[in-house]
Amino acid sequence: MADNDYTPPKVWTWEGENGGRFASMNRPVAGPTSDKKLPVGEHPLQLYSQGTPNGQKVTVLLEELLARGHSEAEYDAWLINIMEGDQFGSGFVDVNPNSKIPALVDRLGAQPVPVFESGAILIYLAEKFGAFLPASGPERARVLSWLMWQMGSAPFLGGGFGHFFAYAPVKIEYAINRYTMEAKRQFDVLNRQLADSEFVAGAEYSIADMAIWTWYGGVALDRTYEGAAEFMAVHEYEHVMRWARQLDARKGVRRGRIVNLTRGDLQVRERHSAADIDAVLNPATG
């Protein structure tokens, strides 16, 4: 049946995989599908993730913290391969009942502290180390506002535009047009903000920049959905492009964005020490 002839039934029923790149991992129920414990390394922070934009947020922050001298931000980054269903293992579900990466366990104190949802992890770590998030006042409010802007907006860029542009089994003009319009509106919001400030929330680099960069910077630099930057004419957002390139040159960003990656030339599938990243970025001396 053609898409334009589809009439929704009164009650939807799941009929298994419905096509598309992520069909095998989508299901309408929660909970574990296998009994699998999570590994635990030697560092205080245990990250279970994959190098998607949401996963990159956390590894960028951790590398930025280490670059700033916070030695207790040392971490083990274990790969949770979402295409293989690792997120449905019992150990991962115990940490994150929502079965989405990333998930963090802080083992520094007397009791392990699990944290899930990328925005929550960013806030937790920024507060724990007193970095990249103002402690109070209007500056803090601006950072949190822009962080929440990303959390609310990115699903339209990823699950909306990205899905129908890059992953859906058929190209649906209405869906691509609808989400391209919204994605471009979001880029314009960001571009106008960056016209008046060096970073998203003002003069200081923050967790809001890290969260937004992995999604919008990735698209602007044409790393997320092949051809999307040209399709959306992202080069027209000159302030976004300036900011995206500026962050891309940061040491913490260059290191953090390749952790738990499973595609591309630069991959650090698991990170247990700085040497794991060094060996990929500087192979001649690694």
Secondary structure, DSSP 4 states (H G I P E B T S, - for coil): --GGG----SS----S--SSTTGGG--S--S-SB--PPP--SSSEEEEE-SSHHHHHHHHHHHHHHHTT-GGG-EEEEE--GGGTGGGBHHHHHH-TT--S-EEEE-SSSS-EEEESHHHHHHHHHHHHT-SS-SSHHHHHHHHHHHHHHHHHHHIIIIIIIIIIII-SS--HHHHHHHHHHHHHHHHHHHHHHTS-SBTTBSS--HHHHHHIIIIIHHHTT-SSTTHHHHTTGGG-HHHHHHHHHHHTSHHHHHHTTBT--SSS--BSSBSSHHHHHHHH-TTT-
